[in-house]
Amino acid sequence: MGYLLLAGAIGCELFATISLKMSNGFSNLIPTICCIIGYVLSFACLGKALLTVNLSIAYATWSALGIVLATILAALLFGDTVTPLGIFGMVLIIVGVVVLNLFGVPK
């Protein structure tokens, strides 16, 4: 259940981050409200996930997947460009999270 809540936290964070971009510096009301709701829900889900998932695993996974998925969504939705070196950096982030998940926390 903890990892399901963690996935919910990541999804809510992505929703909030996309809404943040669409709010144009908090000048558009609806995206601003969506942003605030998304971040509140994200932290609520993350807090519940931390009841069963180690902090180091949860936070690394939450932040890494947030970075990678936000970059992909920004490219698809807003035309942001990603360089090959940027892609390599994201691969390193993913590898780091996988290593942490597999070997970083004693069982």
N, CA, C and O atoms as a printed pandas DataFrame, in Angstrom:
     atom_number atom_name residue_name chain_id  residue_number  x_coord  y_coord  z_coord
0              1         N          MET        A               1    0.817   -1.197    0.000
1              2        CA          MET        A               1    0.000    0.000    0.000
2              3         C          MET        A               1    0.861    1.262    0.000
3              4         O          MET        A               1    0.489    2.277   -0.588
4              5         N          GLY        A               2    2.016    1.188    0.666
5              6        CA          GLY        A               2    2.906    2.343    0.744
6              7         C          GLY        A               2    3.376    2.809   -0.619
7              8         O          GLY        A               2    3.439    4.009   -0.888
8              9         N          TYR        A               3    3.706    1.850   -1.483
9             10        CA          TYR        A               3    4.187    2.231   -2.816
10            11         C          TYR        A               3    3.050    2.760   -3.686
11            12         O          TYR        A               3    3.285    3.577   -4.577
12            13         N          LEU        A               4    1.842    2.314   -3.443
13            14        CA          LEU        A               4    0.683    2.866   -4.151
14            15         C          LEU        A               4    0.462    4.323   -3.738
15            16         O          LEU        A               4    0.175    5.176   -4.577
16            17         N          LEU        A               5    0.595    4.596   -2.455
17            18        CA          LEU        A               5    0.498    5.975   -1.977
18            19         C          LEU        A               5    1.640    6.828   -2.521
19            20         O          LEU        A               5    1.452    8.002   -2.839
20            21         N          LEU        A               6    2.812    6.236   -2.624
21            22        CA          LEU        A               6    3.948    6.951   -3.196
22            23         C          LEU        A               6    3.680    7.298   -4.659
23            24         O          LEU        A               6    3.995    8.403   -5.102
24            25         N          ALA        A               7    3.102    6.363   -5.408
25            26        CA          ALA        A               7    2.737    6.640   -6.798
26            27         C          ALA        A               7    1.698    7.763   -6.863
27            28         O          ALA        A               7    1.756    8.619   -7.745
28            29         N          GLY        A               8    0.756    7.753   -5.929
29            30        CA          GLY        A               8   -0.227    8.834   -5.866
30            31         C          GLY        A               8    0.431   10.170   -5.577
31            32         O          GLY        A               8    0.047   11.191   -6.148
32            33         N          ALA        A               9    1.419   10.170   -4.694
33            34        CA          ALA        A               9    2.149   11.401   -4.377
34            35         C          ALA        A               9    2.863   11.938   -5.604
35            36         O          ALA        A               9    2.871   13.144   -5.851
36            37         N          ILE        A              10    3.460   11.041   -6.370
37            38        CA          ILE        A              10    4.175   11.449   -7.579
38            39         C          ILE        A              10    3.185   12.010   -8.605
39            40         O          ILE        A              10    3.438   13.045   -9.221
40            41         N          GLY        A              11    2.061   11.318   -8.781
41            42        CA          GLY        A              11    1.049   11.794   -9.727
42            43         C          GLY        A              11    0.505   13.157   -9.346
43            44         O          GLY        A              11    0.349   14.028  -10.201
44            45         N          CYS        A              12    0.216   13.346   -8.063
45            46        CA          CYS        A              12   -0.297   14.638   -7.597
46            47         C          CYS        A              12    0.744   15.738   -7.751
47            48         O          CYS        A              12    0.412   16.877   -8.080
48            49         N          GLU        A              13    2.007   15.392   -7.512
49            50        CA          GLU        A              13    3.070   16.384   -7.681
50            51         C          GLU        A              13    3.192   16.801   -9.141
51            52         O          GLU        A              13    3.371   17.982   -9.437
52            53         N          LEU        A              14    3.096   15.848  -10.045
53            54        CA          LEU        A              14    3.165   16.180  -11.469
54            55         C          LEU        A              14    1.993   17.060  -11.884
55            56         O          LEU        A              14    2.167   18.028  -12.626
56            57         N          PHE        A              15    0.798   16.723  -11.405
57            58        CA          PHE        A              15   -0.384   17.540  -11.677
58            59         C          PHE        A              15   -0.163   18.965  -11.165
59            60         O          PHE        A              15   -0.464   19.937  -11.857
60            61         N          ALA        A              16    0.364   19.073   -9.954
61            62        CA          ALA        A              16    0.603   20.385   -9.360
62            63         C          ALA        A              16    1.669   21.167  -10.126
63            64         O          ALA        A              16    1.526   22.372  -10.329
64            65         N          THR        A              17    2.722   20.498  -10.547
65            66        CA          THR        A              17    3.801   21.175  -11.258
66            67         C          THR        A              17    3.343   21.658  -12.630
67            68         O          THR        A              17    3.682   22.770  -13.038
68            69         N          ILE        A              18    2.586   20.847  -13.339
69            70        CA          ILE        A              18    2.029   21.274  -14.623
70            71         C          ILE        A              18    1.070   22.438  -14.402
71            72         O          ILE        A              18    1.067   23.394  -15.177
72            73         N          SER        A              19    0.255   22.364  -13.347
73            74        CA          SER        A              19   -0.662   23.460  -13.021
74            75         C          SER        A              19    0.111   24.728  -12.679
75            76         O          SER        A              19   -0.314   25.831  -13.025
76            77         N          LEU        A              20    1.242   24.574  -11.999
77            78        CA          LEU        A              20    2.079   25.714  -11.657
78            79         C          LEU        A              20    2.555   26.429  -12.919
79            80         O          LEU        A              20    2.518   27.657  -12.993
80            81         N          LYS        A              21    2.993   25.672  -13.894
81            82        CA          LYS        A              21    3.419   26.254  -15.167
82            83         C          LYS        A              21    2.248   26.977  -15.835
83            84         O          LYS        A              21    2.409   28.081  -16.356
84            85         N          MET        A              22    1.075   26.352  -15.816
85            86        CA          MET        A              22   -0.095   26.915  -16.480
86            87         C          MET        A              22   -0.685   28.112  -15.726
87            88         O          MET        A              22   -1.477   28.870  -16.285
88            89         N          SER        A              23   -0.299   28.280  -14.462
89            90        CA          SER        A              23   -0.835   29.394  -13.679
90            91         C          SER        A              23   -0.226   30.740  -14.075
91            92         O          SER        A              23   -0.729   31.793  -13.683
92            93         N          ASN        A              24    0.850   30.702  -14.848
93            94        CA          ASN        A              24    1.536   31.933  -15.278
94            95         C          ASN        A              24    1.873   32.828  -14.084
95            96         O          ASN        A              24    1.447   33.981  -14.009
96            97         N          GLY        A              25    2.634   32.277  -13.171
97            98        CA          GLY        A              25    3.041   33.052  -11.997
98            99         C          GLY        A              25    1.896   33.344  -11.056
99           100         O          GLY        A              25    1.842   34.415  -10.451
100          101         N          PHE        A              26    0.992   32.414  -10.928
101          102        CA          PHE        A              26   -0.197   32.510  -10.079
102          103         C          PHE        A              26   -1.161   33.606  -10.535
103          104         O          PHE        A              26   -1.907   34.154   -9.723
104          105         N          SER        A              27   -1.147   33.927  -11.831
105          106        CA          SER        A              27   -2.063   34.952  -12.334
106          107         C          SER        A              27   -3.349   34.357  -12.909
107          108         O          SER        A              27   -4.316   35.087  -13.131
108          109         N          ASN        A              28   -3.376   33.042  -13.154
109          110        CA          ASN        A              28   -4.594   32.360  -13.606
110          111         C          ASN        A              28   -5.173   31.578  -12.436
111          112         O          ASN        A              28   -4.501   30.716  -11.869
112          113         N          LEU        A              29   -6.407   31.872  -12.075
113          114        CA          LEU        A              29   -6.998   31.347  -10.842
114          115         C          LEU        A              29   -7.139   29.822  -10.827
115          116         O          LEU        A              29   -6.700   29.174   -9.877
116          117         N          ILE        A              30   -7.743   29.248  -11.863
117          118        CA          ILE        A              30   -8.015   27.804  -11.850
118          119         C          ILE        A              30   -6.725   26.984  -11.768
119          120         O          ILE        A              30   -6.635   26.095  -10.922
120          121         N          PRO        A              31   -5.717   27.250  -12.621
121          122        CA          PRO        A              31   -4.474   26.484  -12.471
122          123         C          PRO        A              31   -3.787   26.722  -11.118
123          124         O          PRO        A              31   -3.128   25.824  -10.595
124          125         N          THR        A              32   -3.936   27.915  -10.557
125          126        CA          THR        A              32   -3.350   28.196   -9.244
126          127         C          THR        A              32   -4.003   27.332   -8.173
127          128         O          THR        A              32   -3.315   26.754   -7.331
128          129         N          ILE        A              33   -5.325   27.245   -8.205
129          130        CA          ILE        A              33   -6.044   26.404   -7.244
130          131         C          ILE        A              33   -5.661   24.939   -7.438
131          132         O          ILE        A              33   -5.440   24.220   -6.463
132          133         N          CYS        A              34   -5.583   24.495   -8.695
133          134        CA          CYS        A              34   -5.168   23.114   -8.976
134          135         C          CYS        A              34   -3.764   22.838   -8.448
135          136         O          CYS        A              34   -3.498   21.762   -7.914
136          137         N          CYS        A              35   -2.879   23.801   -8.597
137          138        CA          CYS        A              35   -1.507   23.664   -8.111
138          139         C          CYS        A              35   -1.483   23.458   -6.599
139          140         O          CYS        A              35   -0.820   22.551   -6.096
140          141         N          ILE        A              36   -2.198   24.293   -5.895
141          142        CA          ILE        A              36   -2.221   24.210   -4.429
142          143         C          ILE        A              36   -2.819   22.874   -3.982
143          144         O          ILE        A              36   -2.273   22.206   -3.104
144          145         N          ILE        A              37   -3.933   22.494   -4.586
145          146        CA          ILE        A              37   -4.574   21.221   -4.232
146          147         C          ILE        A              37   -3.638   20.050   -4.542
147          148         O          ILE        A              37   -3.510   19.121   -3.744
148          149         N          GLY        A              38   -2.989   20.104   -5.702
149          150        CA          GLY        A              38   -2.075   19.028   -6.091
150          151         C          GLY        A              38   -0.922   18.856   -5.120
151          152         O          GLY        A              38   -0.582   17.731   -4.753
152          153         N          TYR        A              39   -0.311   19.970   -4.694
153          154        CA          TYR        A              39    0.806   19.858   -3.763
154          155         C          TYR        A              39    0.346   19.384   -2.381
155          156         O          TYR        A              39    1.043   18.605   -1.731
156          157         N          VAL        A              40   -0.812   19.844   -1.935
157          158        CA          VAL        A              40   -1.334   19.383   -0.640
158          159         C          VAL        A              40   -1.591   17.873   -0.688
159          160         O          VAL        A              40   -1.208   17.143    0.226
160          161         N          LEU        A              41   -2.242   17.415   -1.759
161          162        CA          LEU        A              41   -2.506   15.979   -1.892
162          163         C          LEU        A              41   -1.210   15.182   -2.022
163          164         O          LEU        A              41   -1.098   14.079   -1.486
164          165         N          SER        A              42   -0.237   15.740   -2.729
165          166        CA          SER        A              42    1.038   15.056   -2.890
166          167         C          SER        A              42    1.717   14.836   -1.543
167          168         O          SER        A              42    2.178   13.734   -1.246
168          169         N          PHE        A              43    1.777   15.884   -0.733
169          170        CA          PHE        A              43    2.413   15.735    0.579
170          171         C          PHE        A              43    1.591   14.851    1.505
171          172         O          PHE        A              43    2.153   14.145    2.342
172          173         N          ALA        A              44    0.278   14.879    1.369
173          174        CA          ALA        A              44   -0.559   13.994    2.187
174          175         C          ALA        A              44   -0.283   12.536    1.828
175          176         O          ALA        A              44   -0.125   11.695    2.713
176          177         N          CYS        A              45   -0.224   12.239    0.544
177          178        CA          CYS        A              45    0.071   10.857    0.114
178          179         C          CYS        A              45    1.482   10.449    0.519
179          180         O          CYS        A              45    1.703    9.325    0.970
180          181         N          LEU        A              46    2.434   11.361    0.356
181          182        CA          LEU        A              46    3.811   11.043    0.745
182          183         C          LEU        A              46    3.893   10.783    2.242
183          184         O          LEU        A              46    4.568    9.849    2.674
184          185         N          GLY        A              47    3.219   11.593    3.024
185          186        CA          GLY        A              47    3.219   11.388    4.474
186          187         C          GLY        A              47    2.654   10.036    4.864
187          188         O          GLY        A              47    3.197    9.364    5.741
188          189         N          LYS        A              48    1.569    9.633    4.222
189          190        CA          LYS        A              48    0.985    8.307    4.508
190          191         C          LYS        A              48    1.909    7.195    4.012
191          192         O          LYS        A              48    2.039    6.163    4.670
192          193         N          ALA        A              49    2.546    7.392    2.870
193          194        CA          ALA        A              49    3.467    6.380    2.341
194          195         C          ALA        A              49    4.630    6.147    3.293
195          196         O          ALA        A              49    5.134    5.030    3.407
196          197         N          LEU        A              50    5.057    7.209    3.979
197          198        CA          LEU        A              50    6.200    7.094    4.884
198          199         C          LEU        A              50    5.902    6.238    6.109
199          200         O          LEU        A              50    6.814    5.896    6.863
200          201         N          LEU        A              51    4.640    5.889    6.311
201          202        CA          LEU        A              51    4.312    4.984    7.416
202          203         C          LEU        A              51    4.843    3.580    7.153
203          204         O          LEU        A              51    5.106    2.833    8.094
204          205         N          THR        A              52    5.003    3.213    5.873
205          206        CA          THR        A              52    5.455    1.859    5.553
206          207         C          THR        A              52    6.688    1.806    4.643
207          208         O          THR        A              52    7.308    0.752    4.502
208          209         N          VAL        A              53    7.039    2.920    4.037
209          210        CA          VAL        A              53    8.197    2.953    3.134
210          211         C          VAL        A              53    9.290    3.781    3.796
211          212         O          VAL        A              53    9.015    4.846    4.349
212          213         N          ASN        A              54   10.533    3.295    3.743
213          214        CA          ASN        A              54   11.658    4.033    4.316
214          215         C          ASN        A              54   11.765    5.415    3.684
215          216         O          ASN        A              54   11.542    5.575    2.484
216          217         N          LEU        A              55   12.106    6.407    4.495
217          218        CA          LEU        A              55   12.222    7.778    4.027
218          219         C          LEU        A              55   13.207    7.905    2.868
219          220         O          LEU        A              55   12.911    8.565    1.872
220          221         N          SER        A              56   14.365    7.282    2.991
221          222        CA          SER        A              56   15.380    7.408    1.934
222          223         C          SER        A              56   14.868    6.853    0.609
223          224         O          SER        A              56   15.107    7.439   -0.447
224          225         N          ILE        A              57   14.176    5.740    0.662
225          226        CA          ILE        A              57   13.618    5.130   -0.551
226          227         C          ILE        A              57   12.486    5.997   -1.096
227          228         O          ILE        A              57   12.457    6.302   -2.288
228          229         N          ALA        A              58   11.564    6.392   -0.238
229          230        CA          ALA        A              58   10.390    7.152   -0.674
230          231         C          ALA        A              58   10.788    8.491   -1.275
231          232         O          ALA        A              58   10.316    8.857   -2.352
232          233         N          TYR        A              59   11.650    9.219   -0.587
233          234        CA          TYR        A              59   12.004   10.550   -1.073
234          235         C          TYR        A              59   12.814   10.483   -2.357
235          236         O          TYR        A              59   12.594   11.276   -3.273
236          237         N          ALA        A              60   13.747    9.545   -2.430
237          238        CA          ALA        A              60   14.543    9.406   -3.652
238          239         C          ALA        A              60   13.653    9.036   -4.834
239          240         O          ALA        A              60   13.805    9.586   -5.925
240          241         N          THR        A              61   12.737    8.116   -4.620
241          242        CA          THR        A              61   11.836    7.689   -5.687
242          243         C          THR        A              61   10.911    8.824   -6.088
243          244         O          THR        A              61   10.719    9.075   -7.278
244          245         N          TRP        A              62   10.338    9.510   -5.113
245          246        CA          TRP        A              62    9.409   10.617   -5.352
246          247         C          TRP        A              62   10.081   11.741   -6.142
247          248         O          TRP        A              62    9.538   12.227   -7.134
248          249         N          SER        A              63   11.253   12.139   -5.693
249          250        CA          SER        A              63   11.918   13.252   -6.363
250          251         C          SER        A              63   12.469   12.846   -7.729
251          252         O          SER        A              63   12.364   13.615   -8.685
252          253         N          ALA        A              64   13.049   11.663   -7.836
253          254        CA          ALA        A              64   13.639   11.239   -9.112
254          255         C          ALA        A              64   12.576   11.045  -10.189
255          256         O          ALA        A              64   12.720   11.538  -11.307
256          257         N          LEU        A              65   11.516   10.332   -9.849
257          258        CA          LEU        A              65   10.463   10.133  -10.850
258          259         C          LEU        A              65    9.770   11.446  -11.176
259          260         O          LEU        A              65    9.350   11.671  -12.311
260          261         N          GLY        A              66    9.652   12.312  -10.177
261          262        CA          GLY        A              66    9.096   13.637  -10.433
262          263         C          GLY        A              66    9.929   14.410  -11.436
263          264         O          GLY        A              66    9.383   15.028  -12.349
264          265         N          ILE        A              67   11.247   14.383  -11.279
265          266        CA          ILE        A              67   12.149   15.086  -12.196
266          267         C          ILE        A              67   12.031   14.520  -13.606
267          268         O          ILE        A              67   11.858   15.268  -14.569
268          269         N          VAL        A              68   12.124   13.212  -13.726
269          270        CA          VAL        A              68   12.114   12.571  -15.046
270          271         C          VAL        A              68   10.757   12.763  -15.731
271          272         O          VAL        A              68   10.701   13.154  -16.897
272          273         N          LEU        A              69    9.678   12.490  -15.017
273          274        CA          LEU        A              69    8.355   12.604  -15.632
274          275         C          LEU        A              69    7.984   14.051  -15.924
275          276         O          LEU        A              69    7.335   14.327  -16.933
276          277         N          ALA        A              70    8.384   14.977  -15.063
277          278        CA          ALA        A              70    8.121   16.396  -15.333
278          279         C          ALA        A              70    8.875   16.860  -16.573
279          280         O          ALA        A              70    8.355   17.656  -17.354
280          281         N          THR        A              71   10.086   16.371  -16.756
281          282        CA          THR        A              71   10.861   16.726  -17.947
282          283         C          THR        A              71   10.190   16.197  -19.203
283          284         O          THR        A              71   10.094   16.900  -20.209
284          285         N          ILE        A              72    9.727   14.960  -19.142
285          286        CA          ILE        A              72    9.034   14.369  -20.295
286          287         C          ILE        A              72    7.745   15.123  -20.594
287          288         O          ILE        A              72    7.466   15.449  -21.748
288          289         N          LEU        A              73    6.960   15.399  -19.555
289          290        CA          LEU        A              73    5.703   16.127  -19.754
290          291         C          LEU        A              73    5.947   17.546  -20.267
291          292         O          LEU        A              73    5.195   18.040  -21.108
292          293         N          ALA        A              74    6.982   18.195  -19.770
293          294        CA          ALA        A              74    7.302   19.552  -20.242
294          295         C          ALA        A              74    7.656   19.536  -21.725
295          296         O          ALA        A              74    7.294   20.452  -22.464
296          297         N          ALA        A              75    8.357   18.501  -22.155
297          298        CA          ALA        A              75    8.692   18.382  -23.577
298          299         C          ALA        A              75    7.434   18.140  -24.411
299          300         O          ALA        A              75    7.271   18.728  -25.480
300          301         N          LEU        A              76    6.556   17.282  -23.924
301          302        CA          LEU        A              76    5.343   16.953  -24.678
302          303         C          LEU        A              76    4.317   18.083  -24.672
303          304         O          LEU        A              76    3.710   18.377  -25.701
304          305         N          LEU        A              77    4.125   18.712  -23.523
305          306        CA          LEU        A              77    3.055   19.704  -23.383
306          307         C          LEU        A              77    3.477   21.128  -23.722
307          308         O          LEU        A              77    2.675   21.906  -24.240
308          309         N          PHE        A              78    4.724   21.472  -23.434
309          310        CA          PHE        A              78    5.150   22.860  -23.570
310          311         C          PHE        A              78    6.284   23.056  -24.574
311          312         O          PHE        A              78    6.764   24.175  -24.757
312          313         N          GLY        A              79    6.709   21.983  -25.217
313          314        CA          GLY        A              79    7.760   22.089  -26.229
314          315         C          GLY        A              79    9.151   22.308  -25.678
315          316         O          GLY        A              79   10.050   22.711  -26.416
316          317         N          ASP        A              80    9.348   22.051  -24.388
317          318        CA          ASP        A              80   10.697   22.153  -23.830
318          319         C          ASP        A              80   11.606   21.144  -24.527
319          320         O          ASP        A              80   11.169   20.060  -24.913
320          321         N          THR        A              81   12.859   21.512  -24.678
321          322        CA          THR        A              81   13.799   20.600  -25.322
322          323         C          THR        A              81   14.663   19.914  -24.268
323          324         O          THR        A              81   14.959   20.471  -23.211
324          325         N          VAL        A              82   15.049   18.698  -24.594
325          326        CA          VAL        A              82   15.926   17.918  -23.724
326          327         C          VAL        A              82   17.127   17.505  -24.557
327          328         O          VAL        A              82   16.979   16.887  -25.612
328          329         N          THR        A              83   18.313   17.847  -24.080
329          330        CA          THR        A              83   19.527   17.502  -24.798
330          331         C          THR        A              83   19.922   16.058  -24.504
331          332         O          THR        A              83   19.464   15.481  -23.518
332          333         N          PRO        A              84   20.757   15.480  -25.338
333          334        CA          PRO        A              84   21.256   14.128  -25.037
334          335         C          PRO        A              84   21.948   14.055  -23.670
335          336         O          PRO        A              84   21.827   13.053  -22.965
336          337         N          LEU        A              85   22.665   15.107  -23.302
337          338        CA          LEU        A              85   23.310   15.113  -21.991
338          339         C          LEU        A              85   22.266   15.167  -20.880
339          340         O          LEU        A              85   22.460   14.572  -19.820
340          341         N          GLY        A              86   21.166   15.875  -21.112
341          342        CA          GLY        A              86   20.065   15.897  -20.152
342          343         C          GLY        A              86   19.434   14.525  -19.992
343          344         O          GLY        A              86   19.102   14.109  -18.882
344          345         N          ILE        A              87   19.271   13.824  -21.107
345          346        CA          ILE        A              87   18.736   12.457  -21.059
346          347         C          ILE        A              87   19.684   11.549  -20.285
347          348         O          ILE        A              87   19.246   10.727  -19.480
348          349         N          PHE        A              88   20.974   11.699  -20.528
349          350        CA          PHE        A              88   21.968   10.914  -19.792
350          351         C          PHE        A              88   21.869   11.193  -18.291
351          352         O          PHE        A              88   21.960   10.274  -17.477
352          353         N          GLY        A              89   21.682   12.459  -17.933
353          354        CA          GLY        A              89   21.525   12.820  -16.517
354          355         C          GLY        A              89   20.308   12.152  -15.905
355          356         O          GLY        A              89   20.363   11.676  -14.771
356          357         N          MET        A              90   19.202   12.112  -16.651
357          358        CA          MET        A              90   17.995   11.459  -16.135
358          359         C          MET        A              90   18.209    9.959  -15.977
359          360         O          MET        A              90   17.704    9.358  -15.029
360          361         N          VAL        A              91   18.950    9.353  -16.892
361          362        CA          VAL        A              91   19.263    7.930  -16.761
362          363         C          VAL        A              91   20.082    7.690  -15.490
363          364         O          VAL        A              91   19.850    6.717  -14.773
364          365         N          LEU        A              92   21.038    8.579  -15.217
365          366        CA          LEU        A              92   21.828    8.452  -13.991
366          367         C          LEU        A              92   20.947    8.570  -12.746
367          368         O          LEU        A              92   21.155    7.853  -11.767
368          369         N          ILE        A              93   19.969    9.470  -12.782
369          370        CA          ILE        A              93   19.044    9.625  -11.655
370          371         C          ILE        A              93   18.277    8.326  -11.437
371          372         O          ILE        A              93   18.156    7.853  -10.307
372          373         N          ILE        A              94   17.763    7.755  -12.513
373          374        CA          ILE        A              94   16.993    6.506  -12.417
374          375         C          ILE        A              94   17.872    5.377  -11.901
375          376         O          ILE        A              94   17.453    4.610  -11.033
376          377         N          VAL        A              95   19.082    5.272  -12.426
377          378        CA          VAL        A              95   20.003    4.228  -11.960
378          379         C          VAL        A              95   20.293    4.410  -10.470
379          380         O          VAL        A              95   20.337    3.430   -9.727
380          381         N          GLY        A              96   20.488    5.637  -10.032
381          382        CA          GLY        A              96   20.738    5.897   -8.624
382          383         C          GLY        A              96   19.584    5.459   -7.744
383          384         O          GLY        A              96   19.802    4.891   -6.673
384          385         N          VAL        A              97   18.366    5.712   -8.176
385          386        CA          VAL        A              97   17.197    5.308   -7.387
386          387         C          VAL        A              97   17.065    3.788   -7.364
387          388         O          VAL        A              97   16.727    3.213   -6.330
388          389         N          VAL        A              98   17.327    3.140   -8.483
389          390        CA          VAL        A              98   17.254    1.675   -8.525
390          391         C          VAL        A              98   18.299    1.079   -7.586
391          392         O          VAL        A              98   18.004    0.152   -6.833
392          393         N          VAL        A              99   19.512    1.610   -7.632
393          394        CA          VAL        A              99   20.570    1.106   -6.737
394          395         C          VAL        A              99   20.175    1.329   -5.279
395          396         O          VAL        A              99   20.358    0.444   -4.443
396          397         N          LEU        A             100   19.637    2.505   -4.975
397          398        CA          LEU        A             100   19.209    2.772   -3.605
398          399         C          LEU        A             100   18.104    1.825   -3.177
399          400         O          LEU        A             100   18.119    1.326   -2.052
400          401         N          ASN        A             101   17.146    1.570   -4.059
401          402        CA          ASN        A             101   16.057    0.660   -3.735
402          403         C          ASN        A             101   16.550   -0.766   -3.511
403          404         O          ASN        A             101   16.056   -1.464   -2.625
404          405         N          LEU        A             102   17.513   -1.193   -4.305
405          406        CA          LEU        A             102   17.985   -2.565   -4.208
406          407         C          LEU        A             102   19.014   -2.789   -3.107
407          408         O          LEU        A             102   19.022   -3.834   -2.456
408          409         N          PHE        A             103   19.888   -1.796   -2.904
409          410        CA          PHE        A             103   21.019   -2.037   -2.028
410          411         C          PHE        A             103   21.249   -0.984   -0.947
411          412         O          PHE        A             103   22.130   -1.156   -0.104
412          413         N          GLY        A             104   20.482    0.094   -0.954
413          414        CA          GLY        A             104   20.787    1.224   -0.072
414          415         C          GLY        A             104   20.288    1.116    1.341
415          416         O          GLY        A             104   20.844    1.742    2.244
416          417         N          VAL        A             105   19.254    0.337    1.553
417          418        CA          VAL        A             105   18.668    0.251    2.895
418          419         C          VAL        A             105   18.683   -1.207    3.348
419          420         O          VAL        A             105   18.136   -2.072    2.664
420          421         N          PRO        A             106   19.311   -1.487    4.505
421          422        CA          PRO        A             106   19.324   -2.862    4.982
422          423         C          PRO        A             106   17.910   -3.376    5.245
423          424         O          PRO        A             106   17.052   -2.651    5.749
424          425         N          LYS        A             107   17.694   -4.609    4.901
425          426        CA          LYS        A             107   16.351   -5.217    5.080
426          427         C          LYS        A             107   16.209   -5.786    6.456
427          428         O          LYS        A             107   15.159   -6.334    6.792
